[in-house]
Amino acid sequence: MPRKESTGGKTIRVTLVQSPIGYTKDQKATVKALGLRRLHQTVEHKDNPALRGMIRKIIHLIQVEE
């Protein structure tokens, strides 16, 4: 039986504040995987451990709001 999604989960807003040019390929790929394409673009994601790991990897390029 599938688990029920909770609709009241936390969301995290991620904003790209520094260009990933000049950083490693895996950091550029992480920025792209988060859905960030241009500077000062903001996206919202549901909070989960995988997202937290991605944020930790590129924390120097983004701004995070809970």
mmCIF file of the N, C-alpha and C atoms, coordinates in Angstrom:
data_MODEL
# 
_entry.id   MODEL 
# 
loop_
_atom_site.group_PDB 
_atom_site.id 
_atom_site.type_symbol 
_atom_site.label_atom_id 
_atom_site.label_alt_id 
_atom_site.label_comp_id 
_atom_site.label_asym_id 
_atom_site.label_entity_id 
_atom_site.label_seq_id 
_atom_site.pdbx_PDB_ins_code 
_atom_site.Cartn_x 
_atom_site.Cartn_y 
_atom_site.Cartn_z 
_atom_site.occupancy 
_atom_site.B_iso_or_equiv 
_atom_site.pdbx_formal_charge 
_atom_site.auth_seq_id 
_atom_site.auth_comp_id 
_atom_site.auth_asym_id 
_atom_site.auth_atom_id 
_atom_site.pdbx_PDB_model_num 
ATOM 1   N N  . MET A 1 1  ? 0.848  -1.170 0.000   1.00 0.00 ? 1  MET A N  1 
ATOM 2   C CA . MET A 1 1  ? 0.000  0.000  0.000   1.00 0.00 ? 1  MET A CA 1 
ATOM 3   C C  . MET A 1 1  ? 0.902  1.245  0.000   1.00 0.00 ? 1  MET A C  1 
ATOM 4   N N  . PRO A 1 2  ? 0.669  2.209  -0.884  1.00 0.00 ? 2  PRO A N  1 
ATOM 5   C CA . PRO A 1 2  ? 1.521  3.399  -0.950  1.00 0.00 ? 2  PRO A CA 1 
ATOM 6   C C  . PRO A 1 2  ? 1.339  4.295  0.263   1.00 0.00 ? 2  PRO A C  1 
ATOM 7   N N  . ARG A 1 3  ? 2.444  4.977  0.604   1.00 0.00 ? 3  ARG A N  1 
ATOM 8   C CA . ARG A 1 3  ? 2.383  5.915  1.716   1.00 0.00 ? 3  ARG A CA 1 
ATOM 9   C C  . ARG A 1 3  ? 1.649  7.173  1.285   1.00 0.00 ? 3  ARG A C  1 
ATOM 10  N N  . LYS A 1 4  ? 0.992  7.794  2.246   1.00 0.00 ? 4  LYS A N  1 
ATOM 11  C CA . LYS A 1 4  ? 0.270  9.032  1.956   1.00 0.00 ? 4  LYS A CA 1 
ATOM 12  C C  . LYS A 1 4  ? 1.238  10.206 2.087   1.00 0.00 ? 4  LYS A C  1 
ATOM 13  N N  . GLU A 1 5  ? 1.196  11.107 1.103   1.00 0.00 ? 5  GLU A N  1 
ATOM 14  C CA . GLU A 1 5  ? 2.006  12.320 1.151   1.00 0.00 ? 5  GLU A CA 1 
ATOM 15  C C  . GLU A 1 5  ? 1.368  13.293 2.128   1.00 0.00 ? 5  GLU A C  1 
ATOM 16  N N  . SER A 1 6  ? 2.186  13.895 2.962   1.00 0.00 ? 6  SER A N  1 
ATOM 17  C CA . SER A 1 6  ? 1.653  14.923 3.849   1.00 0.00 ? 6  SER A CA 1 
ATOM 18  C C  . SER A 1 6  ? 1.705  16.255 3.121   1.00 0.00 ? 6  SER A C  1 
ATOM 19  N N  . THR A 1 7  ? 0.578  16.942 3.052   1.00 0.00 ? 7  THR A N  1 
ATOM 20  C CA . THR A 1 7  ? 0.519  18.200 2.312   1.00 0.00 ? 7  THR A CA 1 
ATOM 21  C C  . THR A 1 7  ? 1.039  19.358 3.138   1.00 0.00 ? 7  THR A C  1 
ATOM 22  N N  . GLY A 1 8  ? 1.201  19.187 4.423   1.00 0.00 ? 8  GLY A N  1 
ATOM 23  C CA . GLY A 1 8  ? 1.628  20.276 5.285   1.00 0.00 ? 8  GLY A CA 1 
ATOM 24  C C  . GLY A 1 8  ? 3.118  20.273 5.575   1.00 0.00 ? 8  GLY A C  1 
ATOM 25  N N  . GLY A 1 9  ? 3.935  19.671 4.703   1.00 0.00 ? 9  GLY A N  1 
ATOM 26  C CA . GLY A 1 9  ? 5.366  19.611 4.931   1.00 0.00 ? 9  GLY A CA 1 
ATOM 27  C C  . GLY A 1 9  ? 6.040  20.960 4.762   1.00 0.00 ? 9  GLY A C  1 
ATOM 28  N N  . LYS A 1 10 ? 7.235  21.067 5.311   1.00 0.00 ? 10 LYS A N  1 
ATOM 29  C CA . LYS A 1 10 ? 7.991  22.297 5.189   1.00 0.00 ? 10 LYS A CA 1 
ATOM 30  C C  . LYS A 1 10 ? 8.500  22.471 3.765   1.00 0.00 ? 10 LYS A C  1 
ATOM 31  N N  . THR A 1 11 ? 8.628  23.721 3.370   1.00 0.00 ? 11 THR A N  1 
ATOM 32  C CA . THR A 1 11 ? 9.243  24.015 2.083   1.00 0.00 ? 11 THR A CA 1 
ATOM 33  C C  . THR A 1 11 ? 10.465 24.890 2.314   1.00 0.00 ? 11 THR A C  1 
ATOM 34  N N  . ILE A 1 12 ? 11.403 24.792 1.400   1.00 0.00 ? 12 ILE A N  1 
ATOM 35  C CA . ILE A 1 12 ? 12.630 25.567 1.473   1.00 0.00 ? 12 ILE A CA 1 
ATOM 36  C C  . ILE A 1 12 ? 12.749 26.376 0.193   1.00 0.00 ? 12 ILE A C  1 
ATOM 37  N N  . ARG A 1 13 ? 13.033 27.663 0.328   1.00 0.00 ? 13 ARG A N  1 
ATOM 38  C CA . ARG A 1 13 ? 13.248 28.534 -0.827  1.00 0.00 ? 13 ARG A CA 1 
ATOM 39  C C  . ARG A 1 13 ? 14.746 28.667 -1.044  1.00 0.00 ? 13 ARG A C  1 
ATOM 40  N N  . VAL A 1 14 ? 15.186 28.395 -2.258  1.00 0.00 ? 14 VAL A N  1 
ATOM 41  C CA . VAL A 1 14 ? 16.604 28.441 -2.604  1.00 0.00 ? 14 VAL A CA 1 
ATOM 42  C C  . VAL A 1 14 ? 16.780 29.487 -3.699  1.00 0.00 ? 14 VAL A C  1 
ATOM 43  N N  . THR A 1 15 ? 17.729 30.423 -3.500  1.00 0.00 ? 15 THR A N  1 
ATOM 44  C CA . THR A 1 15 ? 18.007 31.478 -4.463  1.00 0.00 ? 15 THR A CA 1 
ATOM 45  C C  . THR A 1 15 ? 19.471 31.407 -4.862  1.00 0.00 ? 15 THR A C  1 
ATOM 46  N N  . LEU A 1 16 ? 19.728 31.444 -6.162  1.00 0.00 ? 16 LEU A N  1 
ATOM 47  C CA . LEU A 1 16 ? 21.100 31.440 -6.668  1.00 0.00 ? 16 LEU A CA 1 
ATOM 48  C C  . LEU A 1 16 ? 21.646 32.861 -6.592  1.00 0.00 ? 16 LEU A C  1 
ATOM 49  N N  . VAL A 1 17 ? 22.695 33.071 -5.814  1.00 0.00 ? 17 VAL A N  1 
ATOM 50  C CA . VAL A 1 17 ? 23.241 34.411 -5.630  1.00 0.00 ? 17 VAL A CA 1 
ATOM 51  C C  . VAL A 1 17 ? 24.644 34.556 -6.205  1.00 0.00 ? 17 VAL A C  1 
ATOM 52  N N  . GLN A 1 18 ? 25.276 33.462 -6.595  1.00 0.00 ? 18 GLN A N  1 
ATOM 53  C CA . GLN A 1 18 ? 26.596 33.528 -7.204  1.00 0.00 ? 18 GLN A CA 1 
ATOM 54  C C  . GLN A 1 18 ? 26.652 32.530 -8.355  1.00 0.00 ? 18 GLN A C  1 
ATOM 55  N N  . SER A 1 19 ? 27.304 32.930 -9.428  1.00 0.00 ? 19 SER A N  1 
ATOM 56  C CA . SER A 1 19 ? 27.382 32.093 -10.615 1.00 0.00 ? 19 SER A CA 1 
ATOM 57  C C  . SER A 1 19 ? 28.228 30.845 -10.355 1.00 0.00 ? 19 SER A C  1 
ATOM 58  N N  . PRO A 1 20 ? 27.799 29.689 -10.888 1.00 0.00 ? 20 PRO A N  1 
ATOM 59  C CA . PRO A 1 20 ? 28.599 28.474 -10.726 1.00 0.00 ? 20 PRO A CA 1 
ATOM 60  C C  . PRO A 1 20 ? 29.764 28.377 -11.716 1.00 0.00 ? 20 PRO A C  1 
ATOM 61  N N  . ILE A 1 21 ? 29.956 29.398 -12.571 1.00 0.00 ? 21 ILE A N  1 
ATOM 62  C CA . ILE A 1 21 ? 31.088 29.400 -13.499 1.00 0.00 ? 21 ILE A CA 1 
ATOM 63  C C  . ILE A 1 21 ? 32.382 29.393 -12.686 1.00 0.00 ? 21 ILE A C  1 
ATOM 64  N N  . GLY A 1 22 ? 33.284 28.513 -13.055 1.00 0.00 ? 22 GLY A N  1 
ATOM 65  C CA . GLY A 1 22 ? 34.561 28.424 -12.359 1.00 0.00 ? 22 GLY A CA 1 
ATOM 66  C C  . GLY A 1 22 ? 34.569 27.399 -11.246 1.00 0.00 ? 22 GLY A C  1 
ATOM 67  N N  . TYR A 1 23 ? 33.430 26.755 -10.994 1.00 0.00 ? 23 TYR A N  1 
ATOM 68  C CA . TYR A 1 23 ? 33.346 25.714 -9.980  1.00 0.00 ? 23 TYR A CA 1 
ATOM 69  C C  . TYR A 1 23 ? 33.302 24.353 -10.661 1.00 0.00 ? 23 TYR A C  1 
ATOM 70  N N  . THR A 1 24 ? 33.388 23.301 -9.890  1.00 0.00 ? 24 THR A N  1 
ATOM 71  C CA . THR A 1 24 ? 33.479 21.957 -10.449 1.00 0.00 ? 24 THR A CA 1 
ATOM 72  C C  . THR A 1 24 ? 32.182 21.535 -11.140 1.00 0.00 ? 24 THR A C  1 
ATOM 73  N N  . LYS A 1 25 ? 32.308 20.516 -12.001 1.00 0.00 ? 25 LYS A N  1 
ATOM 74  C CA . LYS A 1 25 ? 31.158 20.029 -12.768 1.00 0.00 ? 25 LYS A CA 1 
ATOM 75  C C  . LYS A 1 25 ? 30.049 19.516 -11.865 1.00 0.00 ? 25 LYS A C  1 
ATOM 76  N N  . ASP A 1 26 ? 30.415 18.851 -10.761 1.00 0.00 ? 26 ASP A N  1 
ATOM 77  C CA . ASP A 1 26 ? 29.373 18.317 -9.886  1.00 0.00 ? 26 ASP A CA 1 
ATOM 78  C C  . ASP A 1 26 ? 28.607 19.427 -9.181  1.00 0.00 ? 26 ASP A C  1 
ATOM 79  N N  . GLN A 1 27 ? 29.262 20.547 -8.882  1.00 0.00 ? 27 GLN A N  1 
ATOM 80  C CA . GLN A 1 27 ? 28.558 21.670 -8.280  1.00 0.00 ? 27 GLN A CA 1 
ATOM 81  C C  . GLN A 1 27 ? 27.627 22.331 -9.298  1.00 0.00 ? 27 GLN A C  1 
ATOM 82  N N  . LYS A 1 28 ? 28.071 22.448 -10.541 1.00 0.00 ? 28 LYS A N  1 
ATOM 83  C CA . LYS A 1 28 ? 27.212 22.990 -11.592 1.00 0.00 ? 28 LYS A CA 1 
ATOM 84  C C  . LYS A 1 28 ? 25.995 22.093 -11.806 1.00 0.00 ? 28 LYS A C  1 
ATOM 85  N N  . ALA A 1 29 ? 26.216 20.784 -11.770 1.00 0.00 ? 29 ALA A N  1 
ATOM 86  C CA . ALA A 1 29 ? 25.120 19.826 -11.947 1.00 0.00 ? 29 ALA A CA 1 
ATOM 87  C C  . ALA A 1 29 ? 24.126 19.915 -10.791 1.00 0.00 ? 29 ALA A C  1 
ATOM 88  N N  . THR A 1 30 ? 24.604 20.163 -9.588  1.00 0.00 ? 30 THR A N  1 
ATOM 89  C CA . THR A 1 30 ? 23.725 20.298 -8.431  1.00 0.00 ? 30 THR A CA 1 
ATOM 90  C C  . THR A 1 30 ? 22.850 21.536 -8.572  1.00 0.00 ? 30 THR A C  1 
ATOM 91  N N  . VAL A 1 31 ? 23.437 22.640 -9.027  1.00 0.00 ? 31 VAL A N  1 
ATOM 92  C CA . VAL A 1 31 ? 22.661 23.865 -9.256  1.00 0.00 ? 31 VAL A CA 1 
ATOM 93  C C  . VAL A 1 31 ? 21.562 23.593 -10.277 1.00 0.00 ? 31 VAL A C  1 
ATOM 94  N N  . LYS A 1 32 ? 21.908 22.909 -11.354 1.00 0.00 ? 32 LYS A N  1 
ATOM 95  C CA . LYS A 1 32 ? 20.932 22.592 -12.399 1.00 0.00 ? 32 LYS A CA 1 
ATOM 96  C C  . LYS A 1 32 ? 19.846 21.648 -11.876 1.00 0.00 ? 32 LYS A C  1 
ATOM 97  N N  . ALA A 1 33 ? 20.231 20.671 -11.058 1.00 0.00 ? 33 ALA A N  1 
ATOM 98  C CA . ALA A 1 33 ? 19.272 19.712 -10.513 1.00 0.00 ? 33 ALA A CA 1 
ATOM 99  C C  . ALA A 1 33 ? 18.272 20.382 -9.571  1.00 0.00 ? 33 ALA A C  1 
ATOM 100 N N  . LEU A 1 34 ? 18.691 21.452 -8.922  1.00 0.00 ? 34 LEU A N  1 
ATOM 101 C CA . LEU A 1 34 ? 17.770 22.197 -8.060  1.00 0.00 ? 34 LEU A CA 1 
ATOM 102 C C  . LEU A 1 34 ? 16.804 23.056 -8.869  1.00 0.00 ? 34 LEU A C  1 
ATOM 103 N N  . GLY A 1 35 ? 17.038 23.171 -10.169 1.00 0.00 ? 35 GLY A N  1 
ATOM 104 C CA . GLY A 1 35 ? 16.134 23.945 -11.016 1.00 0.00 ? 35 GLY A CA 1 
ATOM 105 C C  . GLY A 1 35 ? 16.532 25.394 -11.146 1.00 0.00 ? 35 GLY A C  1 
ATOM 106 N N  . LEU A 1 36 ? 17.763 25.715 -10.772 1.00 0.00 ? 36 LEU A N  1 
ATOM 107 C CA . LEU A 1 36 ? 18.235 27.093 -10.848 1.00 0.00 ? 36 LEU A CA 1 
ATOM 108 C C  . LEU A 1 36 ? 18.955 27.311 -12.172 1.00 0.00 ? 36 LEU A C  1 
ATOM 109 N N  . ARG A 1 37 ? 18.522 28.331 -12.916 1.00 0.00 ? 37 ARG A N  1 
ATOM 110 C CA . ARG A 1 37 ? 19.103 28.585 -14.231 1.00 0.00 ? 37 ARG A CA 1 
ATOM 111 C C  . ARG A 1 37 ? 19.831 29.911 -14.298 1.00 0.00 ? 37 ARG A C  1 
ATOM 112 N N  . ARG A 1 38 ? 19.335 30.925 -13.602 1.00 0.00 ? 38 ARG A N  1 
ATOM 113 C CA . ARG A 1 38 ? 19.982 32.236 -13.689 1.00 0.00 ? 38 ARG A CA 1 
ATOM 114 C C  . ARG A 1 38 ? 20.090 32.863 -12.305 1.00 0.00 ? 38 ARG A C  1 
ATOM 115 N N  . LEU A 1 39 ? 20.945 33.866 -12.199 1.00 0.00 ? 39 LEU A N  1 
ATOM 116 C CA . LEU A 1 39 ? 21.173 34.527 -10.921 1.00 0.00 ? 39 LEU A CA 1 
ATOM 117 C C  . LEU A 1 39 ? 19.897 35.149 -10.383 1.00 0.00 ? 39 LEU A C  1 
ATOM 118 N N  . HIS A 1 40 ? 19.748 35.096 -9.087  1.00 0.00 ? 40 HIS A N  1 
ATOM 119 C CA . HIS A 1 40 ? 18.618 35.659 -8.346  1.00 0.00 ? 40 HIS A CA 1 
ATOM 120 C C  . HIS A 1 40 ? 17.299 34.961 -8.647  1.00 0.00 ? 40 HIS A C  1 
ATOM 121 N N  . GLN A 1 41 ? 17.358 33.790 -9.263  1.00 0.00 ? 41 GLN A N  1 
ATOM 122 C CA . GLN A 1 41 ? 16.157 32.984 -9.465  1.00 0.00 ? 41 GLN A CA 1 
ATOM 123 C C  . GLN A 1 41 ? 15.892 32.221 -8.168  1.00 0.00 ? 41 GLN A C  1 
ATOM 124 N N  . THR A 1 42 ? 14.639 32.145 -7.772  1.00 0.00 ? 42 THR A N  1 
ATOM 125 C CA . THR A 1 42 ? 14.246 31.454 -6.547  1.00 0.00 ? 42 THR A CA 1 
ATOM 126 C C  . THR A 1 42 ? 13.333 30.294 -6.890  1.00 0.00 ? 42 THR A C  1 
ATOM 127 N N  . VAL A 1 43 ? 13.598 29.147 -6.265  1.00 0.00 ? 43 VAL A N  1 
ATOM 128 C CA . VAL A 1 43 ? 12.751 27.970 -6.429  1.00 0.00 ? 43 VAL A CA 1 
ATOM 129 C C  . VAL A 1 43 ? 12.372 27.454 -5.048  1.00 0.00 ? 43 VAL A C  1 
ATOM 130 N N  . GLU A 1 44 ? 11.237 26.768 -4.965  1.00 0.00 ? 44 GLU A N  1 
ATOM 131 C CA . GLU A 1 44 ? 10.787 26.170 -3.707  1.00 0.00 ? 44 GLU A CA 1 
ATOM 132 C C  . GLU A 1 44 ? 10.798 24.660 -3.845  1.00 0.00 ? 44 GLU A C  1 
ATOM 133 N N  . HIS A 1 45 ? 11.289 23.992 -2.813  1.00 0.00 ? 45 HIS A N  1 
ATOM 134 C CA . HIS A 1 45 ? 11.325 22.536 -2.777  1.00 0.00 ? 45 HIS A CA 1 
ATOM 135 C C  . HIS A 1 45 ? 10.814 22.068 -1.428  1.00 0.00 ? 45 HIS A C  1 
ATOM 136 N N  . LYS A 1 46 ? 10.262 20.860 -1.395  1.00 0.00 ? 46 LYS A N  1 
ATOM 137 C CA . LYS A 1 46 ? 9.875  20.255 -0.127  1.00 0.00 ? 46 LYS A CA 1 
ATOM 138 C C  . LYS A 1 46 ? 11.137 19.805 0.607   1.00 0.00 ? 46 LYS A C  1 
ATOM 139 N N  . ASP A 1 47 ? 11.144 20.024 1.892   1.00 0.00 ? 47 ASP A N  1 
ATOM 140 C CA . ASP A 1 47 ? 12.310 19.700 2.714   1.00 0.00 ? 47 ASP A CA 1 
ATOM 141 C C  . ASP A 1 47 ? 12.448 18.195 2.867   1.00 0.00 ? 47 ASP A C  1 
ATOM 142 N N  . ASN A 1 48 ? 13.633 17.678 2.554   1.00 0.00 ? 48 ASN A N  1 
ATOM 143 C CA . ASN A 1 48 ? 13.954 16.273 2.790   1.00 0.00 ? 48 ASN A CA 1 
ATOM 144 C C  . ASN A 1 48 ? 15.467 16.128 2.884   1.00 0.00 ? 48 ASN A C  1 
ATOM 145 N N  . PRO A 1 49 ? 15.961 15.006 3.375   1.00 0.00 ? 49 PRO A N  1 
ATOM 146 C CA . PRO A 1 49 ? 17.409 14.846 3.572   1.00 0.00 ? 49 PRO A CA 1 
ATOM 147 C C  . PRO A 1 49 ? 18.221 14.960 2.285   1.00 0.00 ? 49 PRO A C  1 
ATOM 148 N N  . ALA A 1 50 ? 17.694 14.499 1.162   1.00 0.00 ? 50 ALA A N  1 
ATOM 149 C CA . ALA A 1 50 ? 18.421 14.592 -0.098  1.00 0.00 ? 50 ALA A CA 1 
ATOM 150 C C  . ALA A 1 50 ? 18.614 16.056 -0.501  1.00 0.00 ? 50 ALA A C  1 
ATOM 151 N N  . LEU A 1 51 ? 17.569 16.853 -0.320  1.00 0.00 ? 51 LEU A N  1 
ATOM 152 C CA . LEU A 1 51 ? 17.656 18.269 -0.640  1.00 0.00 ? 51 LEU A CA 1 
ATOM 153 C C  . LEU A 1 51 ? 18.669 18.957 0.270   1.00 0.00 ? 51 LEU A C  1 
ATOM 154 N N  . ARG A 1 52 ? 18.665 18.608 1.544   1.00 0.00 ? 52 ARG A N  1 
ATOM 155 C CA . ARG A 1 52 ? 19.618 19.202 2.489   1.00 0.00 ? 52 ARG A CA 1 
ATOM 156 C C  . ARG A 1 52 ? 21.063 18.900 2.081   1.00 0.00 ? 52 ARG A C  1 
ATOM 157 N N  . GLY A 1 53 ? 21.303 17.697 1.579   1.00 0.00 ? 53 GLY A N  1 
ATOM 158 C CA . GLY A 1 53 ? 22.644 17.336 1.116   1.00 0.00 ? 53 GLY A CA 1 
ATOM 159 C C  . GLY A 1 53 ? 23.059 18.153 -0.091  1.00 0.00 ? 53 GLY A C  1 
ATOM 160 N N  . MET A 1 54 ? 22.132 18.377 -1.017  1.00 0.00 ? 54 MET A N  1 
ATOM 161 C CA . MET A 1 54 ? 22.425 19.193 -2.199  1.00 0.00 ? 54 MET A CA 1 
ATOM 162 C C  . MET A 1 54 ? 22.729 20.630 -1.795  1.00 0.00 ? 54 MET A C  1 
ATOM 163 N N  . ILE A 1 55 ? 21.958 21.147 -0.853  1.00 0.00 ? 55 ILE A N  1 
ATOM 164 C CA . ILE A 1 55 ? 22.169 22.513 -0.376  1.00 0.00 ? 55 ILE A CA 1 
ATOM 165 C C  . ILE A 1 55 ? 23.531 22.636 0.295   1.00 0.00 ? 55 ILE A C  1 
ATOM 166 N N  . ARG A 1 56 ? 23.892 21.660 1.098   1.00 0.00 ? 56 ARG A N  1 
ATOM 167 C CA . ARG A 1 56 ? 25.171 21.688 1.795   1.00 0.00 ? 56 ARG A CA 1 
ATOM 168 C C  . ARG A 1 56 ? 26.345 21.696 0.820   1.00 0.00 ? 56 ARG A C  1 
ATOM 169 N N  . LYS A 1 57 ? 26.161 21.054 -0.332  1.00 0.00 ? 57 LYS A N  1 
ATOM 170 C CA . LYS A 1 57 ? 27.238 20.951 -1.314  1.00 0.00 ? 57 LYS A CA 1 
ATOM 171 C C  . LYS A 1 57 ? 27.516 22.287 -2.004  1.00 0.00 ? 57 LYS A C  1 
ATOM 172 N N  . ILE A 1 58 ? 26.479 23.123 -2.164  1.00 0.00 ? 58 ILE A N  1 
ATOM 173 C CA . ILE A 1 58 ? 26.665 24.396 -2.887  1.00 0.00 ? 58 ILE A CA 1 
ATOM 174 C C  . ILE A 1 58 ? 26.234 25.598 -2.050  1.00 0.00 ? 58 ILE A C  1 
ATOM 175 N N  . ILE A 1 59 ? 26.383 25.507 -0.738  1.00 0.00 ? 59 ILE A N  1 
ATOM 176 C CA . ILE A 1 59 ? 25.924 26.559 0.156   1.00 0.00 ? 59 ILE A CA 1 
ATOM 177 C C  . ILE A 1 59 ? 26.616 27.892 -0.145  1.00 0.00 ? 59 ILE A C  1 
ATOM 178 N N  . HIS A 1 60 ? 27.818 27.862 -0.712  1.00 0.00 ? 60 HIS A N  1 
ATOM 179 C CA . HIS A 1 60 ? 28.551 29.079 -1.038  1.00 0.00 ? 60 HIS A CA 1 
ATOM 180 C C  . HIS A 1 60 ? 27.996 29.794 -2.270  1.00 0.00 ? 60 HIS A C  1 
ATOM 181 N N  . LEU A 1 61 ? 27.078 29.156 -3.005  1.00 0.00 ? 61 LEU A N  1 
ATOM 182 C CA . LEU A 1 61 ? 26.508 29.742 -4.218  1.00 0.00 ? 61 LEU A CA 1 
ATOM 183 C C  . LEU A 1 61 ? 25.058 30.180 -4.036  1.00 0.00 ? 61 LEU A C  1 
ATOM 184 N N  . ILE A 1 62 ? 24.409 29.782 -2.959  1.00 0.00 ? 62 ILE A N  1 
ATOM 185 C CA . ILE A 1 62 ? 22.975 29.997 -2.813  1.00 0.00 ? 62 ILE A CA 1 
ATOM 186 C C  . ILE A 1 62 ? 22.643 30.688 -1.505  1.00 0.00 ? 62 ILE A C  1 
ATOM 187 N N  . GLN A 1 63 ? 21.384 31.139 -1.427  1.00 0.00 ? 63 GLN A N  1 
ATOM 188 C CA . GLN A 1 63 ? 20.810 31.669 -0.193  1.00 0.00 ? 63 GLN A CA 1 
ATOM 189 C C  . GLN A 1 63 ? 19.582 30.820 0.109   1.00 0.00 ? 63 GLN A C  1 
ATOM 190 N N  . VAL A 1 64 ? 19.437 30.410 1.366   1.00 0.00 ? 64 VAL A N  1 
ATOM 191 C CA . VAL A 1 64 ? 18.376 29.484 1.737   1.00 0.00 ? 64 VAL A CA 1 
ATOM 192 C C  . VAL A 1 64 ? 17.441 30.137 2.760   1.00 0.00 ? 64 VAL A C  1 
ATOM 193 N N  . GLU A 1 65 ? 16.126 30.000 2.520   1.00 0.00 ? 65 GLU A N  1 
ATOM 194 C CA . GLU A 1 65 ? 15.114 30.465 3.474   1.00 0.00 ? 65 GLU A CA 1 
ATOM 195 C C  . GLU A 1 65 ? 14.184 29.300 3.769   1.00 0.00 ? 65 GLU A C  1 
ATOM 196 N N  . GLU A 1 66 ? 13.827 29.134 5.029   1.00 0.00 ? 66 GLU A N  1 
ATOM 197 C CA . GLU A 1 66 ? 12.910 28.050 5.389   1.00 0.00 ? 66 GLU A CA 1 
ATOM 198 C C  . GLU A 1 66 ? 11.490 28.564 5.469   1.00 0.00 ? 66 GLU A C  1 
# 
